[in-house]
Amino acid sequence: MNTPTLAEIRAGLRDGTASVRSIVARTLDAASTFAASAWISRFDDALLLQQAERRDALLRERGPALLDELPLFGVPFAVKDNIDVAGLPTTAACPGFALAPAAANAPLVQRLADAGAIAVGKTNLDQFATGLVGTRSPYGTVPNPFNSTHVSGGSSSGSAYVVATGQVPFALGTDTAGSGRVPAGFCNIAGLKPTKGWFSSRGVVPACRSLDCISVFALTPDDAWSVARVGAGIDELDAYSRAATPPALRVDSIAGLRLGIPEPLEFFGDHLAERAFSSAIELLEGLGARFTRVPFEPLARAASLLYEGPWVAERYAAVGTFLDGNPADADPTVAAIVRRGKTPLAHELFAAQYELQSLQRHAEKLWREIDVLVVPTAPTHPTLAELRDDPVEPNRRLGHYTNFVNLLDMAAHALPGPLRDDGLPAGITLIGPAFSDFALAQLAATLVRTLQPNVGAARRPIGAAPRLAAYAPQTPVRIVAVGAHMDGLALNWQFQERAARLVRKTRTAPRYRLYSLTGTRPTRPGLVHVGDPAGRAIEVEVWEMDAAHLGSFITLVGAPLAIGTVELADGSSERGFVCEPRAVDGEALDITSLGGWRAFLASLPR
């Protein structure tokens, strides 16, 4: 079943070819068609349809402008059942764990609801988010939508499945060790694992609280980013929440991008997975990307700390006491893993922290040598029969390229890649430094159109990559751009890497003159306040970024340019680029009559 993308839902609501009721009814019909094991609980159909009808009434009253105010208006979504949704129990796939329905939404769920989205219900998972296979649940195994003899991936199995089968446009999962990426790879969809702390993790049943992230599943990376930018933000009540900082990654173009590939690559004898990854690399090389082999051993050492080291004690701290009571519906494999966390001693944890700190130094060096690390999302794709024979080793292998990411404070974005020769999905994952989330989403949205333009279980074709909107800042400051920092021009990347967004295009008050400080070699514009009557109105753009990024941005501004006050045509004033008057002597060229920097560039001979 083909589910519409977020852009298609918005377009349908805007032009009247769709209603919220029709969108929700379609979701309910699809939910009754596919594997029931994907869902643990759902709201009553009649209640959901009533919500939809109230939204339709609001849209008729407010008009299409409402869709601009509420970017997820009328969009149904699913939530992994270790995340609180008001009115539904949070079982973490253990029925005896939930005593009553949650009283309130988790903060991230609430942000999405405030943006107009409609939570439909809760999805199945490997119990207590402990597993990468999707088989460790008393609610049943979630089948792989391409071949039911293979695993769907976990622990966020249900969330990935309901997106891949077209039941909802997006779903929330969690990702501590790969649970937001492996299911995406096995279901031919996108999985965005944000930087730790960028989403609030309050309202989540912890797996490893210091590492847990809520993740986003969607058909495309662009849809996943559209959800992420709405949901992200500081939560003062979450001790692990943190403000985004300027990322160390920018993506201007694929040509020349420095991509790292693990050395050695490991597929555990799965030649079909190996060939699929090789096909993806060949396609990326065809786009002009440059590849560097990077030693995988330090990353593997970090990964081993998660389950083979003392971090498993965090799982015991979360739910160990409950499992020690031997509840009848506890999964035996999950219980055995969690109970191991009772054993590590305090000095073992400190020794592991010292080792991890050393490995983080390696990771910092890695980002000086490459821009993005490219890995297979999973090195192999086990069958359900293999899991029945050995419930541990096949699962362990699936974390080979995922377990180190949160420990080393990295961001990741899983996307569909070329299918294996047996027709199963085989995704790749892009990994970058902390707060490279926007750049990774941009890159993933571009690459998926080449690597796998037919997504989900229905192999739905996707169109051209849209231009992604940057993250909306929590503490916004505005900067007026007058030259090369404007949209699409040479230095605009300095705004983009700080997740700035374009607020509006306008003109200054008629009190300025504009110069090219280097004559017809257009490298630096100079905006000089001269007052009336000599001044003119000059084309400018107002950009907005988080105040946390302002300091690093200002360090890029060199004399004779400065950040001062710019008067705008509507009488308001904002911080912006200005120039010292002394700099317009000599070879500076007065270009005021052209009205702006774009017009000056257009006037130059080609």
Residue pairs with C-beta under 8 A, 6 or more apart in sequence:
1 30
1 33
1 165
1 166
1 167
1 458
2 166
2 456
2 458
2 460
3 30
3 163
3 166
3 167
3 168
3 169
3 219
3 456
3 460
4 12
4 18
4 23
4 169
5 169
5 219
5 220
5 222
5 223
5 462
6 72
6 75
6 169
6 170
6 218
6 223
6 226
6 227
7 222
7 223
7 466
9 18
9 23
9 74
9 75
9 169
10 67
10 71
10 73
11 17
12 18
12 23
13 19
13 20
13 59
13 64
13 67
13 73
13 74
14 64
14 67
19 52
19 56
20 52
20 53
20 55
20 56
20 59
20 73
20 74
20 118
21 49
21 52
21 53
21 56
23 52
23 74
23 75
23 76
24 48
24 49
24 51
24 52
24 74
24 76
24 118
24 120
25 49
25 52
27 76
27 120
27 167
27 168
28 45
28 48
28 49
28 120
30 165
30 166
30 167
31 39
31 42
31 120
31 121
31 162
31 167
34 145
34 161
34 162
34 165
34 167
35 142
35 143
35 161
36 140
37 124
37 137
37 139
37 140
37 141
37 142
37 143
37 158
38 123
38 124
38 142
38 157
38 158
38 161
38 162
38 165
38 167
39 78
39 121
39 122
39 123
39 124
39 158
39 162
40 81
40 91
40 93
40 121
40 122
40 123
40 124
40 139
40 158
41 81
41 88
41 89
41 91
41 121
41 122
42 120
42 121
42 122
43 87
43 88
43 119
43 120
43 121
48 76
48 118
48 120
51 118
52 74
52 118
55 73
55 74
55 116
55 118
56 74
58 66
59 66
59 67
59 73
59 74
66 73
67 73
70 115
70 116
71 115
71 116
71 226
71 230
72 112
72 115
72 116
72 117
72 226
72 227
72 230
73 115
73 116
73 117
74 116
74 117
74 118
75 116
75 117
75 118
75 169
75 170
76 117
76 118
76 119
76 120
76 168
76 169
77 112
77 117
77 118
77 119
77 120
77 168
77 169
77 170
77 171
77 172
77 227
78 119
78 120
78 121
78 122
78 123
78 158
78 159
78 162
78 163
78 167
78 168
78 171
78 172
79 85
79 109
79 119
79 121
79 122
79 123
79 159
79 171
79 172
80 122
80 123
80 125
80 129
80 155
80 156
80 158
80 159
80 171
80 172
80 173
80 174
81 90
81 91
81 92
81 93
81 122
81 123
81 124
81 125
81 158
82 90
82 92
82 93
82 125
82 128
82 129
82 174
82 204
82 205
82 207
83 90
83 106
83 108
83 109
83 122
83 172
83 174
83 203
83 204
83 205
83 214
84 90
84 102
84 104
84 105
84 106
84 109
84 203
84 204
85 102
85 105
85 106
85 109
85 119
85 121
85 122
86 101
86 102
86 103
86 104
86 105
87 101
87 102
88 101
88 102
88 121
88 122
89 98
89 99
89 100
89 101
89 102
89 122
90 97
90 98
90 102
90 122
90 205
91 97
91 98
91 122
92 98
92 125
92 127
92 128
92 129
92 205
92 319
93 124
93 125
93 126
93 127
93 128
93 136
93 137
93 138
93 139
93 331
94 127
94 128
94 138
94 327
94 329
94 330
94 331
95 138
95 329
96 327
96 328
96 329
97 205
97 319
97 322
97 327
102 203
104 110
104 203
105 113
105 119
105 203
106 200
106 202
106 203
106 204
106 214
107 200
107 202
107 203
107 235
107 237
107 238
108 172
108 199
108 200
108 203
108 214
108 231
109 119
109 172
109 203
111 230
111 231
111 233
112 119
112 227
112 230
112 231
113 119
115 230
120 168
123 156
123 157
123 158
123 159
123 161
123 162
123 171
124 134
124 137
124 139
124 140
124 142
124 157
124 158
125 134
125 137
125 154
125 155
125 156
125 157
125 158
125 159
125 173
125 179
126 132
126 133
126 134
126 135
126 136
126 137
126 154
126 155
126 157
126 179
126 331
126 334
127 136
127 137
127 138
127 330
127 331
127 334
128 205
128 207
128 315
128 318
128 319
128 334
128 338
129 155
129 156
129 174
129 176
129 179
129 205
129 207
130 136
130 155
130 207
130 315
130 334
130 337
130 338
131 154
131 155
131 333
131 334
131 395
132 153
132 154
132 155
132 177
132 178
132 179
132 182
132 378
132 395
132 398
132 399
132 402
133 151
133 153
133 154
133 157
133 382
133 387
133 394
133 395
133 398
134 141
134 142
134 151
134 152
134 153
134 154
134 155
134 157
134 158
134 183
135 141
135 151
135 154
135 384
135 387
135 391
136 154
136 155
136 331
136 333
136 334
136 391
137 157
137 331
138 329
138 331
141 151
141 152
141 384
142 152
142 154
142 157
142 158
142 161
143 152
143 161
144 150
144 151
144 152
144 153
144 186
144 187
144 424
145 152
145 161
145 164
145 165
145 187
145 457
146 187
146 188
146 423
146 424
146 425
146 457
147 422
147 423
147 424
149 383
149 384
149 385
150 186
150 381
150 382
150 383
150 384
150 424
151 157
151 186
151 381
151 382
151 383
151 384
151 387
152 160
152 161
152 183
152 186
152 187
153 160
153 182
153 183
153 184
153 185
153 186
153 187
153 378
153 398
154 179
154 182
154 183
155 173
155 174
155 179
156 171
156 173
156 174
156 175
156 179
156 180
156 183
156 215
156 217
157 183
158 171
159 171
159 172
159 173
159 183
159 217
160 171
160 173
160 183
160 184
160 186
160 187
160 189
160 191
160 217
161 183
161 187
162 168
162 171
163 169
163 170
163 171
163 187
163 189
163 217
163 218
163 219
163 456
164 187
164 188
164 189
164 456
164 457
165 456
165 457
165 458
166 456
166 457
166 458
166 460
169 218
169 219
169 223
170 216
170 217
170 218
170 223
170 224
170 227
171 216
171 217
171 218
172 214
172 215
172 216
172 217
173 179
173 180
173 183
173 191
173 214
173 215
173 216
173 217
174 180
174 204
174 207
174 212
174 213
174 214
174 215
175 181
175 191
175 193
175 212
175 213
175 214
175 215
175 406
176 207
176 208
176 211
176 212
176 213
176 406
177 207
177 211
177 306
177 307
177 399
177 402
177 403
177 406
178 398
178 399
178 401
178 402
178 403
178 405
179 215
180 191
180 192
180 193
180 213
180 215
180 216
180 217
180 414
181 191
181 193
181 215
181 377
181 402
181 412
181 414
181 427
181 429
182 377
182 378
182 398
182 399
182 402
182 414
183 191
183 217
184 190
184 191
184 217
184 377
184 414
184 415
184 427
185 191
185 376
185 377
185 378
185 414
185 416
185 417
185 425
185 426
185 427
185 428
185 429
186 378
186 381
186 424
186 425
186 427
187 425
187 456
187 457
188 416
188 419
188 425
188 427
188 452
188 455
188 456
188 457
188 459
189 217
189 218
189 219
189 416
189 455
189 456
190 217
190 218
190 219
190 220
190 221
190 223
190 224
190 413
190 414
190 415
190 416
190 444
190 448
190 455
191 215
191 216
191 217
191 224
191 377
191 413
191 414
191 415
191 427
192 215
192 216
192 217
192 218
192 221
192 224
192 225
192 227
192 228
192 413
192 414
192 437
192 441
193 213
193 215
193 405
193 406
193 411
193 412
193 413
193 414
194 213
194 214
194 215
194 216
194 228
194 232
194 411
194 437
195 213
195 244
195 409
195 410
195 411
195 434
195 435
195 436
195 437
196 211
196 213
196 240
196 242
196 406
196 409
196 434
197 238
197 240
197 241
197 242
198 213
198 232
198 242
198 244
198 435
198 437
199 213
199 214
199 228
199 231
199 232
200 214
200 233
200 235
200 238
200 241
201 209
201 212
201 213
201 214
201 238
201 240
201 241
202 235
202 237
202 238
202 241
204 212
204 214
205 318
205 319
206 212
206 314
206 317
206 318
206 319
207 314
207 315
207 318
208 306
208 311
208 314
208 315
208 318
209 240
209 314
209 317
209 318
210 240
210 314
211 306
211 311
211 314
211 406
211 407
213 406
214 231
216 224
216 227
216 228
216 231
217 224
218 224
218 226
218 227
219 455
219 456
219 460
219 462
220 445
220 448
220 455
220 462
221 413
221 415
221 441
221 444
221 445
221 448
222 441
222 445
222 465
222 466
222 468
224 413
224 441
225 437
225 438
225 441
225 445
225 468
226 468
226 469
228 437
228 441
228 471
229 469
229 470
229 471
229 472
230 472
232 244
232 471
233 474
234 241
234 242
234 243
234 474
235 241
243 474
243 475
243 546
243 548
244 435
244 437
244 471
244 499
244 546
244 548
244 549
245 434
245 435
245 548
245 549
246 435
246 497
246 498
246 548
246 549
246 552
246 553
247 432
247 433
247 434
247 435
247 436
247 437
247 438
247 439
247 497
248 367
248 433
248 436
249 367
249 371
249 372
249 432
249 433
249 436
249 439
249 440
249 497
250 439
250 493
250 496
250 497
251 257
251 371
251 439
251 442
251 443
252 493
253 288
254 284
254 287
254 288
254 289
254 443
254 446
254 447
255 287
255 288
255 289
256 288
256 289
256 290
257 288
257 289
257 290
257 371
257 372
257 443
258 290
258 292
258 369
258 370
258 371
258 372
259 284
259 289
259 290
259 291
259 292
259 370
259 371
259 372
259 373
259 374
260 291
260 292
260 293
260 294
260 366
260 369
260 370
260 372
260 373
260 374
261 281
261 291
261 292
261 293
261 294
261 373
261 374
261 375
262 293
262 294
262 296
262 299
262 373
262 375
262 401
263 293
263 294
263 295
263 296
264 296
265 274
265 277
265 376
266 296
266 379
266 400
267 273
267 274
267 277
267 376
267 379
267 380
268 379
268 380
268 397
268 400
269 380
270 379
270 380
270 381
272 381
272 420
272 421
272 422
272 424
272 426
273 376
273 378
273 379
273 380
273 381
273 420
273 426
275 420
275 421
276 376
276 417
276 418
276 419
276 420
276 421
276 426
277 376
277 417
277 426
277 428
279 417
279 418
280 374
280 417
280 418
280 426
280 428
280 451
281 291
281 374
283 418
283 450
283 451
284 291
284 374
284 447
284 450
284 451
285 291
286 450
287 447
287 450
292 369
292 370
294 366
294 369
294 370
294 373
298 359
298 362
298 363
299 359
299 363
299 404
299 408
300 400
300 404
301 355
301 359
302 356
302 359
302 403
302 404
302 407
302 408
303 399
303 400
303 402
303 403
303 404
303 407
304 403
305 311
305 352
305 355
305 356
305 407
306 312
306 399
306 403
306 404
306 407
307 337
307 396
307 399
307 403
309 344
309 348
309 352
310 344
310 345
310 348
310 349
310 352
311 352
311 407
312 337
312 338
312 340
312 341
312 344
313 341
313 342
313 344
313 349
314 341
315 337
315 338
315 341
316 338
316 339
316 340
316 341
316 342
317 341
319 338
320 338
320 339
320 341
320 342
323 330
323 334
323 335
323 338
323 339
324 339
333 391
333 392
356 407
356 408
359 407
359 408
360 408
360 409
363 408
363 409
363 410
363 433
366 373
367 432
367 433
371 432
372 430
372 431
372 432
372 436
372 440
372 443
373 430
373 431
373 432
374 428
374 429
374 430
374 431
375 401
375 428
375 429
375 431
376 401
376 426
376 427
376 428
376 429
377 401
377 402
377 414
377 417
377 426
377 427
377 428
377 429
378 398
378 400
378 401
378 402
378 426
378 427
379 397
379 398
379 400
379 401
380 394
380 397
380 398
381 420
381 424
381 426
382 394
382 397
382 398
386 394
387 394
387 395
401 429
402 412
402 429
404 410
405 412
405 431
409 433
409 434
410 431
410 432
410 433
410 434
411 431
411 432
411 433
411 434
411 435
411 436
411 437
411 440
412 429
412 430
412 431
412 432
412 440
413 429
413 430
413 437
413 440
413 441
413 443
413 444
414 427
414 428
414 429
414 430
415 427
415 428
415 429
415 430
415 444
415 447
415 448
415 451
415 452
416 425
416 427
416 448
416 451
416 452
416 455
417 425
417 426
417 427
417 428
417 451
417 452
418 426
418 451
418 452
419 425
419 426
419 452
420 426
427 452
428 451
430 440
430 443
430 444
430 447
431 440
432 439
432 440
437 471
438 468
438 470
438 471
438 496
438 499
439 497
441 468
442 468
445 465
445 466
445 468
446 465
448 455
448 462
448 465
449 462
449 464
449 465
453 461
453 462
454 460
454 461
454 462
455 462
469 501
470 496
470 499
470 500
470 501
471 499
471 501
471 546
472 501
473 499
473 500
473 501
473 544
473 545
473 546
473 547
474 546
475 546
475 547
475 548
476 544
476 545
476 546
476 547
477 544
477 545
477 546
477 547
477 550
477 575
478 503
478 542
478 543
478 544
478 574
478 575
479 485
479 495
479 500
479 542
479 543
479 544
479 545
479 553
479 563
479 574
479 575
479 576
479 577
480 508
480 540
480 541
480 542
480 543
480 566
480 568
480 574
480 575
480 576
480 577
481 495
481 540
481 541
481 542
481 543
481 576
481 577
482 514
482 525
482 527
482 538
482 539
482 540
482 566
482 576
482 577
482 596
482 597
483 489
483 491
483 524
483 525
483 527
483 577
483 597
484 490
484 491
484 492
484 523
484 524
484 525
484 597
485 491
485 492
485 494
485 495
485 543
485 577
486 492
486 540
486 541
486 597
486 598
487 502
487 541
489 597
489 598
489 601
494 553
494 556
495 543
495 545
498 545
498 546
498 549
498 552
498 553
499 545
499 546
499 549
500 543
500 544
500 545
500 549
501 543
501 544
501 545
502 541
502 542
502 543
503 542
503 543
503 544
504 541
504 542
505 539
505 540
505 541
505 542
506 540
506 541
506 542
506 568
506 569
506 570
507 537
507 538
507 539
507 540
507 568
507 569
508 527
508 537
508 538
508 540
508 566
508 567
508 568
508 569
509 535
509 537
509 567
509 568
509 569
509 571
510 532
510 535
510 536
510 537
510 569
511 529
511 530
511 531
511 532
511 535
511 567
512 527
512 528
512 529
512 530
512 535
512 536
512 537
512 538
512 592
513 527
513 528
513 530
513 534
513 535
513 536
513 584
513 590
513 592
514 525
514 526
514 527
514 528
514 536
514 538
514 590
514 591
514 592
514 594
514 596
514 597
514 600
515 525
515 526
515 528
515 579
515 583
515 584
515 588
515 589
515 590
515 591
515 592
516 522
516 524
516 525
516 526
516 588
516 589
516 591
516 600
517 523
517 524
517 525
517 526
517 560
517 579
517 583
517 584
517 587
517 588
518 524
518 587
518 588
519 587
519 588
519 589
520 589
520 604
522 597
522 600
522 601
522 604
524 561
525 577
525 579
525 597
525 600
526 560
526 561
526 579
526 583
526 584
526 588
527 538
527 540
527 566
527 576
527 577
527 578
527 579
528 578
528 579
528 581
528 584
529 535
529 567
529 578
536 592
536 593
536 595
537 569
537 595
538 592
538 595
538 596
539 595
539 596
539 597
539 598
539 599
540 566
540 568
540 576
540 596
542 568
542 574
542 576
545 553
554 563
557 563
557 577
559 580
560 579
560 580
560 582
560 583
561 577
561 578
561 579
561 580
562 577
562 578
562 579
562 580
563 575
563 576
563 577
563 578
564 575
564 576
564 577
564 578
565 573
565 574
565 575
565 576
565 578
566 573
566 574
566 575
566 576
566 577
566 578
567 573
568 574
584 590
591 597
591 599
591 600
594 600
594 603
